[in-house]
Amino acid sequence: MNDKRKGLNTVCTHVGELEDSVYKGAVSPLYMSTSYAFDDVDVKRYPRYFNTPNQEGLCKKIAALEHAESALIFGSGMAAVSTALLAFLKVGDHVVLQQTLYGGTYNLVTEEFEKYGIAYSFTEGWEPMDFEDKIQENTKVIYIETPSNPLLTITDIEGVANIAKRHNIISMIDNTFSSPVNQNPIDFGIDVVIHSATKYMGGHSDICAGAVASSKDNMNRIFHLAKNFGGSLSDYTVWLLERSIKTMGLRVKAQNENALEMAKFLEKHNDIDAVYYPGLETHKDHELAKKQMNGFGGMLSFELKPYLDTSNFQKSLRLIKSSMSLAGVESTVLSPSQTSHALMSPEVRAAQGIKDGLIRFSVGIEEPDDLILDIENALSLVKKKLKSTV
């Protein structure tokens, strides 16, 4: 049976698992060795070459989840992003990037690419024509992120992929916010799919990793750079990540349902100024999201009314944690201007619509009623403090 046709949870659980031929255990054995034989073996294994048994097994699972021919895992999401981009860019080349990007990716491009002699352009919008308008004779890559971090804008994946193919350009996507559960960009023509596997693949806020999936030819090109950059992952973390992905389908489904309920609650709340979530019918890209997503994800953002202090609100939460990352089973919030997008200048953040009062909400698997109560209590505390100072 073809892996692409197996059910999601079957792929999450079984594809790429290693057989315990000695003790017949139900889970993949962990091979911790960093030194393997080189005589009389079919594969000369070395951790930095991404081919230890556990690495190979996990790569097969991720490739199957993204409907790709091949995949590699990395020590972080940024290791995956930087290696994928630089595998297709050299001195004199040009890359077109989406206007709204994860702050780390934006910082990589604006701080490092000039040193490599690589030119870049950011789009002025999210429509396919915005990307085509920025293409130059030396453009080699188009890079998108959808839903975007942190405003959940939606980019037309198929539209951008078609433009890239028409111009013989490699298309790349950061698919972290969706996870392979909610979105499979290769089915829409994207060439290279990138993940911070720290997020939904790991799902428990205890793993740092990245992943790239594509065709065998593209992955071979990425591998030749990756082995020189040395961004491989320890086999213990590989083993933990393979274990975590087994429940990804179940976790993400619960987070999808919770996020939609939370978005509807916040949208109607008198103390909330704006809510950004593609699952809401009021979201400007709702119909496009329905077309290219299997679920709307566990991420949303919202803005409090201007008279409410966002810092006090976050400190007043008791169940929802104020935390730097996202996509764990526990619900978390953060201020993008102080964390994920702090490396951007205030002017750039403002141009992207990222206000200082914006709160990014990673919805976990708790009961929605408990999350709603926590938010209501926090808002009440903030308003009490406001009244006491007037």
Residue pairs with C-beta under 8 A, 6 or more apart in sequence:
3 11
3 15
3 64
4 64
4 67
6 14
6 15
6 64
8 65
8 181
8 249
9 249
9 250
11 61
11 64
11 65
12 61
12 65
12 245
12 246
12 247
12 248
12 249
13 246
15 60
15 61
15 64
15 65
16 56
16 57
16 58
16 59
16 60
16 61
16 62
16 64
16 242
17 27
17 28
17 57
17 61
17 242
18 28
18 29
18 53
18 54
18 57
20 26
20 27
20 28
20 29
22 29
27 243
28 54
28 57
28 239
28 242
30 54
30 235
30 236
30 239
31 52
31 53
31 54
31 235
32 235
32 236
33 52
34 47
36 44
36 45
36 46
36 52
38 44
43 51
45 51
45 52
45 53
46 52
47 55
47 232
47 234
47 235
48 227
48 230
48 232
49 227
49 232
50 56
50 59
50 72
50 73
50 223
50 226
50 227
50 232
52 235
52 238
54 235
54 238
54 239
54 242
55 73
55 232
55 233
55 235
55 238
57 242
58 73
58 238
58 241
58 242
58 245
59 70
59 71
59 72
59 73
60 71
61 242
61 245
62 68
62 71
62 73
62 180
62 195
62 197
62 201
62 211
62 213
62 245
63 69
63 70
63 71
63 213
65 180
65 213
65 245
66 175
66 180
66 184
66 185
66 186
66 193
66 213
67 184
67 186
67 187
68 186
68 193
68 213
68 214
68 215
69 214
69 215
69 216
69 219
70 213
70 214
70 215
70 216
70 218
70 219
70 220
71 211
71 212
71 213
71 214
71 219
72 80
72 211
72 212
72 219
72 222
72 223
72 226
73 197
73 209
73 210
73 211
73 232
73 233
73 238
73 241
74 80
74 83
74 209
74 210
74 211
74 212
74 226
74 231
74 232
74 233
75 208
75 209
75 210
75 231
75 232
75 233
76 196
76 198
76 208
76 209
76 210
76 231
77 104
77 176
77 194
77 195
77 196
77 197
77 198
77 199
77 209
77 210
78 104
78 105
78 108
78 196
78 210
79 210
79 229
79 231
80 194
80 195
80 196
80 197
80 210
80 211
80 212
80 231
81 104
81 105
81 108
81 174
81 194
81 210
82 108
82 112
82 229
83 212
83 222
83 225
83 226
83 229
83 231
84 172
84 192
84 194
84 212
84 222
85 95
85 108
85 141
85 143
85 172
86 116
86 225
87 221
87 222
87 224
87 225
87 226
88 140
88 141
88 170
88 221
89 95
89 113
89 116
89 118
89 140
89 141
90 116
90 117
90 118
91 116
91 117
91 118
92 117
92 118
92 138
93 118
93 119
93 138
93 139
93 140
93 141
94 118
94 119
94 120
94 121
94 136
94 138
94 139
94 140
95 109
95 113
95 118
95 119
95 120
95 121
95 139
95 140
95 141
95 142
95 143
96 120
96 121
96 123
96 131
96 134
96 135
96 139
96 141
96 142
96 143
97 105
97 109
97 120
97 121
97 122
97 123
97 142
97 143
97 144
98 122
98 123
98 126
98 131
98 143
98 144
98 145
98 146
98 148
98 155
99 122
99 123
99 124
99 125
99 126
99 130
99 352
100 126
100 145
100 148
100 149
100 151
100 153
100 352
100 353
101 109
101 143
101 145
101 148
101 149
101 174
102 145
102 149
102 174
102 176
102 340
103 149
103 336
103 340
103 341
103 342
103 343
103 344
104 340
104 343
105 143
105 145
105 174
106 341
106 343
106 344
106 348
107 343
107 344
109 120
110 120
113 119
113 120
119 136
119 138
121 134
121 136
122 134
123 130
123 131
123 133
123 134
124 130
124 133
126 153
126 154
126 155
126 156
126 285
127 156
127 159
128 156
128 159
128 160
128 162
128 163
131 142
131 144
131 160
131 163
132 163
132 167
135 142
135 163
135 167
135 169
139 167
139 169
140 169
140 170
141 169
141 170
141 171
141 172
142 160
142 163
142 164
142 169
142 170
142 171
142 172
143 171
143 172
143 173
143 174
144 155
144 157
144 160
144 171
144 172
144 173
144 174
145 155
145 173
145 174
145 176
145 177
146 153
146 154
146 155
146 157
146 173
146 177
146 178
146 183
147 153
147 154
147 177
147 178
147 278
147 289
147 297
147 299
148 154
148 155
148 177
149 176
149 177
149 299
149 336
149 340
149 360
150 276
150 299
150 301
150 336
150 340
150 341
150 354
150 358
150 360
151 276
151 301
151 352
151 353
151 354
151 358
152 177
152 276
152 277
152 278
152 283
152 297
152 299
152 300
152 301
153 285
154 278
154 283
154 285
154 288
154 289
154 292
156 288
156 292
157 173
157 183
157 185
157 188
157 189
157 190
157 292
158 188
158 189
158 292
160 171
160 190
161 171
161 185
161 188
161 189
161 190
161 191
162 189
163 169
164 170
164 171
164 189
164 191
165 171
165 189
170 191
170 192
170 218
171 189
171 190
171 191
171 192
172 190
172 191
172 192
172 193
172 194
173 185
173 190
173 192
173 193
173 194
174 194
174 195
174 196
175 183
175 185
175 193
175 194
175 195
176 194
176 195
176 196
176 199
176 200
176 327
177 199
177 297
177 299
178 293
178 297
179 195
179 199
179 200
179 201
179 248
179 252
179 297
179 327
180 195
180 248
181 200
181 248
181 249
181 252
181 253
181 294
181 295
182 252
182 256
182 293
182 294
182 295
182 296
182 297
183 292
183 293
183 294
184 294
185 193
186 193
186 213
186 214
188 292
191 214
191 215
191 218
192 212
192 213
192 214
192 218
192 222
193 212
193 213
193 214
194 210
194 211
194 212
195 201
195 210
195 211
195 212
195 213
196 209
196 210
197 207
197 209
197 210
197 211
197 241
198 207
198 208
198 209
198 210
198 325
198 327
199 325
199 326
199 327
200 248
200 251
200 252
200 298
200 327
201 207
201 209
201 211
201 241
201 244
201 245
201 248
202 208
202 209
202 240
202 241
202 244
202 327
203 244
203 247
203 248
203 251
203 327
203 328
203 329
204 244
204 328
204 329
205 323
205 325
205 328
205 329
205 330
206 240
207 237
207 240
207 241
207 244
208 237
209 233
209 237
209 238
209 241
210 231
212 219
212 222
213 219
214 222
226 232
233 241
251 329
251 365
252 295
252 297
252 298
253 295
254 365
255 297
255 298
255 327
255 363
255 364
255 365
256 279
256 295
256 296
256 297
256 298
258 298
258 363
258 364
258 365
258 366
258 368
258 371
259 277
259 279
259 296
259 297
259 298
259 299
259 300
259 361
259 363
260 277
260 279
260 280
260 296
261 368
262 300
262 361
262 363
262 368
262 371
262 372
263 275
263 277
263 279
263 280
263 300
264 280
265 368
265 372
265 375
266 272
266 275
266 300
266 302
266 375
267 275
267 280
267 282
269 379
270 305
271 304
271 305
271 308
271 379
271 383
272 302
272 303
272 304
272 305
273 302
273 303
273 304
273 305
273 306
273 357
274 302
274 303
275 300
275 301
275 302
276 283
276 300
276 301
276 302
277 283
277 296
277 299
277 300
277 301
278 285
278 286
278 289
278 293
278 296
278 297
279 286
279 289
279 296
279 297
280 286
283 289
289 296
298 327
298 362
298 363
298 364
299 326
299 327
299 360
299 361
299 362
299 363
300 360
300 361
300 363
301 336
301 358
301 359
301 360
301 361
302 358
302 359
302 361
303 355
303 357
303 358
303 359
304 310
304 313
304 357
304 359
306 357
307 386
308 379
308 382
308 383
308 386
309 382
309 385
309 386
310 335
310 356
310 357
310 359
311 335
312 381
312 382
312 385
313 359
313 378
313 379
313 382
314 322
314 333
314 334
314 335
314 359
314 378
315 322
316 377
316 378
316 379
316 381
316 382
317 333
317 374
317 375
317 378
318 374
318 377
318 378
319 331
319 366
319 370
319 371
319 373
319 374
320 331
320 332
320 333
320 361
320 371
320 374
320 375
321 330
321 331
321 332
321 333
322 332
322 333
322 334
323 332
323 333
323 334
324 334
324 339
325 332
325 362
326 332
326 334
326 360
326 362
327 362
328 362
328 364
329 364
329 365
330 364
330 366
331 361
331 362
331 363
331 364
331 366
331 371
332 361
332 362
332 364
333 359
333 360
333 361
333 362
334 340
334 359
334 360
335 356
335 358
335 359
335 360
336 349
336 354
336 358
336 360
337 346
337 349
337 354
337 355
337 356
337 358
340 360
341 349
341 354
344 352
344 354
349 355
363 371
